[in-house]
Amino acid sequence: MSKYAVVGNPVSHSLSPQIHARFAQQFNERITYTRILSSANDFPKTLDRFFELDGQGLNITLPFKETAVRWVDHLSDDARLAQAVNTISRNASGYIGHNTDGVGLVRDLRLHHKLDLSGLNTLILGAGGAAKGIIGPLLRAGAKISIANRTVAKAKNLALHLVEYGLTQKGDIPVYALDACEGKYDLVLNATSAEATGQSLDSSEVCVGAFCYDLFYQLDRPTSFCNLAAKQQALCTADGLGMLVEQAAEAYLIWRGKRPKTGPVIESLRKS
């Protein structure tokens, strides 16, 4: 039986075991998928032990996505751009680090929310790891990106990072402070850590008439950002559960060569 797991700290909240169990059922495949709690000091040894015991693939969650970059032998293009790994596979050449977050987001927006991203005026709130993970696939999908962050210098560094990777030209991506955004947007993506850290998200009235999407998700109630967007008269709001399932489906495809159907899994998780 093929063995998979997610490594993080904390990790008890992860929905990945339920998601991958549902994927395996679609193909009548037998797999095991567990949660592994690791300390920062033990993280490399945790990965070593898992694969020494015939593990086939790992998901990596906070706070180890950046650390995993140094553990793998090779990086996918998206993982190299993000400098973060959330999926590890292996082949004859060694361990490969992938980042499926951005692909998962784009697939959720296209498949489940019916958005055509080409030319869509898009504002990303935040310039940290979550923003780095999604920005490459969004640009490839044709979205027109602006970035807003509490620290403008960090947003500028992210914009320059994209120039270094040849994805944009200097000056292509406008950057703003969160409370001083300019322009009207079709799509606003919350990639800040405000929900997880309990901070307030101070932003200008950027959500008016926009599709507003929170990368964070909560099964039992709307996120704080979704509530803020609704107050600002957003066109509609969505949280990141679909992105979570879609990025997991991308990992399943990497590991097993099959793409699961995601709609039924998203629906079942909402009901549960």
Rosetta blueprint (number, residue, H / E / L):
1 M L
2 S E
3 K E
4 Y E
5 A E
6 V E
7 V E
8 G E
9 N L
10 P L
11 V L
12 S L
13 H L
14 S L
15 L L
16 S H
17 P H
18 Q H
19 I H
20 H H
21 A H
22 R H
23 F H
24 A H
25 Q H
26 Q H
27 F L
28 N L
29 E L
30 R L
31 I E
32 T E
33 Y E
34 T E
35 R E
36 I E
37 L E
38 S L
39 S L
40 A L
41 N L
42 D L
43 F H
44 P H
45 K H
46 T H
47 L H
48 D H
49 R H
50 F H
51 F H
52 E H
53 L L
54 D L
55 G E
56 Q E
57 G E
58 L E
59 N E
60 I E
61 T L
62 L L
63 P L
64 F L
65 K H
66 E H
67 T H
68 A H
69 V H
70 R H
71 W H
72 V L
73 D L
74 H E
75 L E
76 S L
77 D H
78 D H
79 A H
80 R H
81 L H
82 A H
83 Q L
84 A L
85 V L
86 N L
87 T E
88 I E
89 S E
90 R E
91 N E
92 A L
93 S L
94 G E
95 Y E
96 I E
97 G E
98 H E
99 N L
100 T L
101 D H
102 G H
103 V H
104 G H
105 L H
106 V H
107 R H
108 D H
109 L H
110 R H
111 L H
112 H H
113 H L
114 K L
115 L L
116 D L
117 L L
118 S L
119 G L
120 L L
121 N E
122 T E
123 L E
124 I E
125 L E
126 G L
127 A L
128 G L
129 G H
130 A H
131 A H
132 K H
133 G H
134 I H
135 I H
136 G H
137 P H
138 L H
139 L H
140 R H
141 A L
142 G L
143 A L
144 K E
145 I E
146 S E
147 I E
148 A E
149 N E
150 R L
151 T L
152 V H
153 A H
154 K H
155 A H
156 K H
157 N H
158 L H
159 A H
160 L H
161 H H
162 L H
163 V H
164 E H
165 Y L
166 G L
167 L L
168 T L
169 Q L
170 K L
171 G L
172 D L
173 I L
174 P L
175 V E
176 Y E
177 A E
178 L H
179 D H
180 A H
181 C L
182 E L
183 G L
184 K L
185 Y L
186 D L
187 L E
188 V E
189 L E
190 N E
191 A L
192 T L
193 S L
194 A H
195 E H
196 A H
197 T H
198 G L
199 Q L
200 S L
201 L L
202 D L
203 S L
204 S L
205 E L
206 V L
207 C L
208 V L
209 G L
210 A L
211 F E
212 C E
213 Y E
214 D E
215 L L
216 F L
217 Y L
218 Q L
219 L L
220 D L
221 R L
222 P L
223 T L
224 S H
225 F H
226 C H
227 N H
228 L H
229 A H
230 A H
231 K H
232 Q L
233 Q L
234 A L
235 L L
236 C E
237 T E
238 A E
239 D L
240 G L
241 L H
242 G H
243 M H
244 L H
245 V H
246 E H
247 Q H
248 A H
249 A H
250 E H
251 A H
252 Y H
253 L H
254 I H
255 W H
256 R H
257 G L
258 K L
259 R L
260 P L
261 K L
262 T L
263 G H
264 P H
265 V H
266 I H
267 E H
268 S H
269 L H
270 R H
271 K H
272 S L
